[in-house]
Amino acid sequence: MFQSFKFSNLALRLSLAAVFLWFGIDKFFNPDYWFNAWVPQSIASIWESIGLRSIDIIYVSAVFEILVGVSLITNIFIFFFSGLSIIFLILVIFFNGFSEVVVRDIGLMGSFLSLMLWPKDRKFF
């Protein structure tokens, strides 16, 4: 039983890491696509009103997603980054509205929640 805990946790962490690293890295290569497709004009206006370039929203989210991916791979700060990721995904849904992406984000939030609720006894991992 403990062996299955070990491998299921590893599989969950690595699959989530792949998604977040993929999106985070892609944002550095295609920032204009991500900005035009996912950033509402109202959010861009708020960023510009405080003196930041609106495209920086993409770079900040890219850095965050890469940090989440690294955390998942290294198994460090899992609870912290899982909680932040759930908040991040809720904000994505809130600001972008309900679409087919919501289904993906709900699955990702459930995965992060399961990591947060995972048994804390690390001698099995």
N, C-alpha and C positions, 0 to 999 in steps of 0.2 A: 504494500500500500504506500509506504513512504517513497518508494522508487517512482511510483506514478505521480506523487506530489511533486517530486523533483523535476521530472521531465515535462509534466504539464505546465508547471510554472515557467520553465525554460522556454517551451514552445510558445506560450502566451507572450512572454517578454520579447522574444526575438521577432515574432510576427508583428507585434505592435511597433517595435523598433524599426523594422523594415519600412512600415508605412510612414512613420514620422521622419525617418531619415530621407526617404525618397522625396516626400513633399518638401522638407526643409532644404535639401540640396537643390531640388528643381527650382525653388524660388530664387536662388542665386543665379541660375542659368537663364530663367525666363521671368524676370520680375514684372515686365510689362503685361504679360498674359495674366499672371496672378492678380495684379492690381486691377486690370480692366474687367476681369471676370468675377472677382470676389470682393472688392472693396467698394462699399456704397459711397456715393458722393458725399453724403452727410458726414461720414467718418473721416474722409479725406479733408473736408473743410475744417473739421475740428482740429486735426493734426496741423494743418497749415495755420490756423489761428493762434496756435501756441508756438509758432516759429519752426516747425519741423516740415521737412519735405514729405509730401503725401506718399511717395514711393517707399519711404522708410518704414511704413507699416508692414510692408512685405518683408523687408530685411529683419525687422524685429521678430516677426513671427517665424521667419526661417531660422534665426538663431535659437529661438525658444524650441522649435521642433527638433532641431539637431541636439540640443541639450537633453530633451526628453529621450531621444533615441539612444544617446550615449548612456544616460542613466539606466535605461532598460537593459542595455547590453552588459553594463558593468554591475548591475544589481545594487546600485548605490542611490540613496534618496528616492527609492521607488514610491513610498507613500506620499512624499512631498510633490514629486513631479506628476504622479497620477492624479492627485487632487487638483493641481494647477491645470492639467490637461482637460479634466472634466469641466472646469470653469471656462477654459479656452473654447472648448467645443460648444458649450451652452451659449457663449457669446457669438460664435460663428452662426449658430442657428438663429439667435435673436436678431442679429444685424442683417443676415442674408435671407431670412424668411424660410418658410417651409418649402422644401423641394425634394428631389430624389436624393440629394446629399444628406438629408436628415436621417435617412435609414442607415447610411454608413456611419454617421456621427453617433447615433444611438448605440450601434454595435461597438464602436470604439469606447464610448463612455461606459458601457457595461463591462468591457474588458478591463478598463482602468479601475473601475469599482471593484471588480473581482481581485485585482492585485492589491488594492487597499485593504480588502477583507481577508487576504490570504493569511494562514497561520503564521504567527511571528516567530515561532521556534525555528531558528535558522540552522540547527544542526542537521536538518534533513535536506538543505539546499546547498 
